[in-house]
Amino acid sequence: MPVEAIRADEESAAEKESAQVDTLRTARGAAPRKLLPRYIETQLLRAMARIFRGGTRRAHDRDGIGHQERRDVIDALTLHMNKVRQAAITKEIIEIVSGASYGA
């Protein structure tokens, strides 16, 4: 093989390596330019989702407290109405028993 052919092969190998390095440098520069805006957008969306979840969680907690208060009021009214009904039943029974003993 002639010396010029070896030099040409070495030069073409060097050119290929240089082209690969240039491609790598371009890829390294292009990736952050494309990925950085996406990364920032993703972080913003995550933050907004966290804020939204926190707000809805607080709203659910408030609803839970309100629900418990409503349940307590309903329970108190039910207890009161049961006492009134029981008092009316007891009064009726007393009237029946006293009326039965009066007539006897």
KENUGU-404233 format. One record per residue: x, y, z of N, C-alpha, C in turn; chain; residue number from 1; residue in three letters. Coordinates in Angstrom, 1 decimal. Example, Ala and Ser with C-alpha at 12.3 -4.5 7.8 and 13.67 -1.06 7.14 Angstrom:
# residues 2
n_x n_y n_z ca_x ca_y ca_z c_x c_y c_z mol seq type
13.2 -5.7 7.8 12.3 -4.5 7.8 13.2 -3.3 7.8 A 1 ALA;
12.8 -2.2 7.1 13.7 -1.1 7.1 12.9 0.0 7.9 A 2 SER;
END
This chain:
# residues 104
n_x n_y n_z ca_x ca_y ca_z c_x c_y c_z mol seq type
0.9 -1.2 0.0 0.0 0.0 0.0 0.9 1.2 0.0 A 1 MET;
0.6 2.2 -0.9 1.4 3.4 -1.0 1.2 4.3 0.3 A 2 PRO;
2.2 5.1 0.6 2.2 6.0 1.7 1.1 7.0 1.6 A 3 VAL;
0.8 7.5 0.4 -0.2 8.5 0.2 -1.6 7.9 0.6 A 4 GLU;
-1.8 6.6 0.3 -3.1 6.0 0.6 -3.3 5.9 2.1 A 5 ALA;
-2.1 5.5 2.8 -2.2 5.4 4.3 -2.5 6.8 4.9 A 6 ILE;
-1.8 7.8 4.4 -2.1 9.2 4.9 -3.5 9.6 4.6 A 7 ARG;
-4.1 9.3 3.4 -5.4 9.6 3.1 -6.4 8.9 4.0 A 8 ALA;
-6.1 7.6 4.3 -7.0 6.9 5.2 -6.9 7.5 6.6 A 9 ASP;
-5.7 7.9 7.1 -5.6 8.5 8.4 -6.3 9.9 8.4 A 10 GLU;
-6.2 10.6 7.3 -6.9 11.9 7.2 -8.4 11.7 7.2 A 11 GLU;
-8.9 10.7 6.5 -10.3 10.5 6.5 -10.8 10.0 7.8 A 12 SER;
-10.0 9.2 8.5 -10.4 8.8 9.9 -10.4 10.0 10.8 A 13 ALA;
-9.4 10.8 10.7 -9.4 12.0 11.5 -10.6 12.9 11.2 A 14 ALA;
-10.9 13.0 10.0 -12.1 13.9 9.6 -13.4 13.3 10.2 A 15 GLU;
-13.5 11.9 10.1 -14.7 11.3 10.7 -14.8 11.5 12.2 A 16 LYS;
-13.6 11.4 12.8 -13.6 11.6 14.3 -14.0 13.0 14.6 A 17 GLU;
-13.5 14.0 13.8 -13.8 15.4 14.0 -15.3 15.6 13.8 A 18 SER;
-15.8 15.0 12.8 -17.2 15.2 12.5 -18.1 14.6 13.7 A 19 ALA;
-17.6 13.4 14.2 -18.4 12.9 15.3 -18.3 13.8 16.6 A 20 GLN;
-17.1 14.4 16.8 -17.0 15.3 17.9 -17.9 16.5 17.7 A 21 VAL;
-17.9 17.0 16.5 -18.8 18.2 16.2 -20.3 17.8 16.4 A 22 ASP;
-20.6 16.6 16.0 -22.0 16.2 16.1 -22.4 16.1 17.6 A 23 THR;
-21.4 15.5 18.4 -21.7 15.4 19.8 -21.8 16.7 20.5 A 24 LEU;
-20.9 17.7 20.1 -21.0 19.0 20.7 -22.4 19.7 20.3 A 25 ARG;
-22.8 19.5 19.0 -24.1 20.1 18.6 -25.2 19.4 19.4 A 26 THR;
-25.2 18.1 19.6 -26.2 17.4 20.3 -26.2 17.8 21.7 A 27 ALA;
-25.1 18.0 22.3 -25.0 18.4 23.7 -25.6 19.8 23.9 A 28 ARG;
-25.4 20.7 22.9 -25.9 22.1 23.0 -27.4 22.1 22.7 A 29 GLY;
-27.9 21.2 21.8 -29.3 21.2 21.3 -30.2 20.6 22.4 A 30 ALA;
-29.7 19.6 23.1 -30.5 18.9 24.1 -30.9 19.9 25.2 A 31 ALA;
-30.0 20.6 25.8 -30.5 21.5 26.9 -31.4 22.6 26.4 A 32 PRO;
-31.2 23.0 25.1 -32.1 24.1 24.6 -33.5 23.5 24.4 A 33 ARG;
-33.6 22.3 24.1 -35.0 21.7 23.9 -35.5 21.2 25.2 A 34 LYS;
-34.7 20.6 26.1 -35.2 20.0 27.3 -35.5 21.0 28.4 A 35 LEU;
-34.7 22.1 28.5 -34.8 23.0 29.6 -36.2 23.7 29.6 A 36 LEU;
-36.8 24.2 28.5 -38.1 24.7 28.6 -39.2 23.6 29.0 A 37 PRO;
-39.0 22.4 28.5 -39.9 21.3 28.9 -39.8 21.1 30.4 A 38 ARG;
-38.6 21.1 30.9 -38.4 20.8 32.4 -39.0 21.9 33.2 A 39 TYR;
-38.9 23.2 32.8 -39.5 24.3 33.5 -41.0 24.2 33.5 A 40 ILE;
-41.5 23.9 32.3 -43.0 23.7 32.2 -43.5 22.6 33.1 A 41 GLU;
-42.8 21.5 33.1 -43.2 20.4 34.0 -43.2 20.8 35.4 A 42 THR;
-42.1 21.5 35.8 -42.0 21.9 37.2 -43.2 22.8 37.6 A 43 GLN;
-43.5 23.8 36.7 -44.6 24.7 36.9 -45.9 23.9 37.1 A 44 LEU;
-46.2 23.0 36.2 -47.4 22.2 36.2 -47.5 21.4 37.5 A 45 LEU;
-46.4 20.8 37.9 -46.4 20.1 39.2 -46.7 21.0 40.4 A 46 ARG;
-46.1 22.2 40.4 -46.4 23.2 41.5 -47.9 23.6 41.5 A 47 ALA;
-48.4 23.8 40.3 -49.8 24.2 40.2 -50.7 23.0 40.7 A 48 MET;
-50.4 21.8 40.3 -51.2 20.7 40.7 -51.1 20.5 42.2 A 49 ALA;
-49.9 20.7 42.8 -49.8 20.7 44.3 -50.7 21.7 45.0 A 50 ARG;
-50.7 22.9 44.4 -51.5 24.0 45.0 -53.0 23.6 44.9 A 51 ILE;
-53.4 23.1 43.7 -54.8 22.7 43.5 -55.2 21.6 44.5 A 52 PHE;
-54.3 20.6 44.6 -54.6 19.5 45.5 -54.8 19.9 46.9 A 53 ARG;
-53.9 20.9 47.3 -53.9 21.4 48.7 -55.2 22.2 48.9 A 54 GLY;
-55.7 22.9 47.9 -56.9 23.7 48.0 -58.1 22.7 48.1 A 55 GLY;
-58.1 21.7 47.3 -59.3 20.8 47.3 -59.2 20.0 48.6 A 56 THR;
-58.1 19.7 49.1 -58.0 18.9 50.4 -58.5 19.8 51.5 A 57 ARG;
-58.2 21.1 51.5 -58.7 21.9 52.6 -60.3 22.1 52.4 A 58 ARG;
-60.7 22.1 51.2 -62.2 22.2 51.0 -62.9 20.9 51.5 A 59 ALA;
-62.2 19.8 51.2 -62.8 18.5 51.7 -62.8 18.5 53.2 A 60 HIS;
-61.7 19.0 53.8 -61.7 19.0 55.3 -62.8 19.9 55.8 A 61 ASP;
-63.0 21.1 55.2 -64.1 22.0 55.6 -65.4 21.3 55.5 A 62 ARG;
-65.6 20.6 54.3 -66.9 19.9 54.1 -67.0 18.8 55.2 A 63 ASP;
-65.9 18.1 55.5 -66.0 17.1 56.6 -66.4 17.6 57.9 A 64 GLY;
-65.8 18.8 58.3 -66.2 19.5 59.5 -67.7 19.9 59.5 A 65 ILE;
-68.1 20.5 58.3 -69.5 20.9 58.2 -70.4 19.7 58.2 A 66 GLY;
-70.0 18.6 57.6 -70.8 17.4 57.6 -71.0 16.9 59.1 A 67 HIS;
-69.9 16.9 59.8 -70.0 16.4 61.2 -70.9 17.3 62.1 A 68 GLN;
-70.8 18.6 61.8 -71.7 19.6 62.5 -73.1 19.3 62.2 A 69 GLU;
-73.4 19.1 60.9 -74.8 18.8 60.5 -75.3 17.5 61.1 A 70 ARG;
-74.4 16.5 61.1 -74.7 15.2 61.7 -75.0 15.4 63.2 A 71 ARG;
-74.2 16.2 63.9 -74.5 16.4 65.4 -75.8 17.1 65.6 A 72 ASP;
-76.2 18.1 64.7 -77.5 18.7 64.9 -78.6 17.8 64.6 A 73 VAL;
-78.5 17.0 63.6 -79.5 16.0 63.3 -79.7 15.0 64.4 A 74 ILE;
-78.5 14.5 65.0 -78.6 13.6 66.1 -79.3 14.2 67.3 A 75 ASP;
-79.0 15.5 67.6 -79.6 16.2 68.7 -81.1 16.3 68.5 A 76 ALA;
-81.5 16.7 67.3 -82.9 16.8 67.0 -83.6 15.5 67.1 A 77 LEU;
-83.0 14.4 66.6 -83.6 13.1 66.7 -83.8 12.7 68.1 A 78 THR;
-82.8 12.9 69.0 -82.9 12.6 70.4 -84.0 13.3 71.0 A 79 LEU;
-84.1 14.6 70.7 -85.2 15.5 71.3 -86.5 14.9 70.9 A 80 HIS;
-86.7 14.6 69.6 -88.0 14.2 69.1 -88.3 12.8 69.7 A 81 MET;
-87.3 12.0 69.9 -87.6 10.7 70.5 -88.1 10.8 72.0 A 82 ASN;
-87.5 11.8 72.7 -87.9 12.0 74.1 -89.3 12.6 74.1 A 83 LYS;
-89.6 13.5 73.2 -91.0 14.0 73.2 -92.0 12.9 72.9 A 84 VAL;
-91.7 12.1 71.9 -92.6 11.0 71.5 -92.7 10.0 72.7 A 85 ARG;
-91.6 9.7 73.3 -91.7 8.8 74.5 -92.5 9.4 75.6 A 86 GLN;
-92.4 10.7 75.8 -93.2 11.3 76.9 -94.7 11.2 76.5 A 87 ALA;
-95.0 11.4 75.3 -96.4 11.4 74.9 -96.9 9.9 75.1 A 88 ALA;
-96.1 8.9 74.7 -96.6 7.6 74.9 -96.7 7.2 76.4 A 89 ILE;
-95.8 7.7 77.2 -95.9 7.5 78.6 -97.1 8.1 79.2 A 90 THR;
-97.4 9.3 78.8 -98.6 10.0 79.2 -99.9 9.3 78.9 A 91 LYS;
-99.9 8.8 77.6 -101.1 8.0 77.2 -101.2 6.7 78.0 A 92 GLU;
-100.1 6.0 78.3 -100.2 4.8 79.1 -100.7 5.1 80.5 A 93 ILE;
-100.2 6.2 81.1 -100.6 6.6 82.5 -102.1 6.9 82.5 A 94 ILE;
-102.6 7.7 81.4 -104.0 8.0 81.4 -104.9 6.7 81.2 A 95 GLU;
-104.4 5.8 80.4 -105.1 4.5 80.2 -105.2 3.7 81.5 A 96 ILE;
-104.0 3.6 82.2 -104.0 2.8 83.5 -104.8 3.5 84.5 A 97 VAL;
-104.7 4.9 84.7 -105.5 5.5 85.7 -107.0 5.5 85.4 A 98 SER;
-107.3 5.6 84.1 -108.7 5.5 83.7 -109.3 4.1 84.0 A 99 GLY;
-108.5 3.1 83.8 -108.9 1.7 84.0 -109.1 1.5 85.5 A 100 ALA;
-108.2 2.0 86.3 -108.3 1.8 87.7 -109.5 2.7 88.3 A 101 SER;
-109.8 3.8 87.6 -110.9 4.7 88.1 -112.2 4.0 87.9 A 102 TYR;
-112.3 3.3 86.7 -113.6 2.6 86.4 -113.8 1.3 87.2 A 103 GLY;
-112.7 0.8 87.7 -112.9 -0.5 88.3 -113.4 -0.4 89.7 A 104 ALA;
END
